Amino acid sequence: MKIAYIHPIFKRYYFCNDHYHEEFKSLGDALGKDCMIAGFPQGFINNAFPKMYENDGSENTDWLSWNAEVMSPINGRVIEVYENPVINNPGNMQQTRASVIVIKAPNKLIICLAHIQNPQVKAGDKVVEGQVIANVGNNGCCRIPHIHIGACKENIPYSIVIHPEKVAKIKDIVGESFWYTGIYGKGYPKKQ
């Protein structure tokens, strides 16, 4: 199995659910990951479990991932941007194409980021890892706000590993309080 080490796509604590071997056959889906931000209630980092949404999760704005900044996982050139104008409600999935940004690295690795909204790049743009390129949406074949990320090279799917040293650097840059809770120090919540 081929492996692609990538830069984190969020500036927050997050989980990824792996697509297992042969769950999906299409490139971009095969061996991909679905990534969602999780957070701890303010002041309860040591005494609580992380949550992915507030309230009952029935609104996109309840989800911590909703509209969060999405960073480029690699250095490369944007080869495709597609926007689906339909926004799903949590729990309701549309059988339509997801909004995507596709990036090709100099080594020919291709990364697909799906379910984005508000793309900040266009086809032909150069991007660097860590650059904000979009926000998290809820569109296409998707039930909740999250980012699907897939990788392939020369028609071979790659398994993705978020580089642990780069995760540590992001946590150090934004601070432990923001990384785990979305709150800067003793300040107020700041939506990304």
Secondary structure, 3 states (H helix, E strand, C coil): CEEEEECCCCCCCEEEEECCCCCCCCCCCCCCEEEEECECCCCCCCCCCCECECCCCCCHHHECCCCCEEECCCCEEEEEEECCCCCCCCCCCCCCCCCEEEEECCCCCEEEEECEECCCCCCCCEECCCCEEEEECCCCCCCCCCEEEEEEECCEEEEEEECHHHHHHHHHHHCHHHHHHCECCCCCECCC
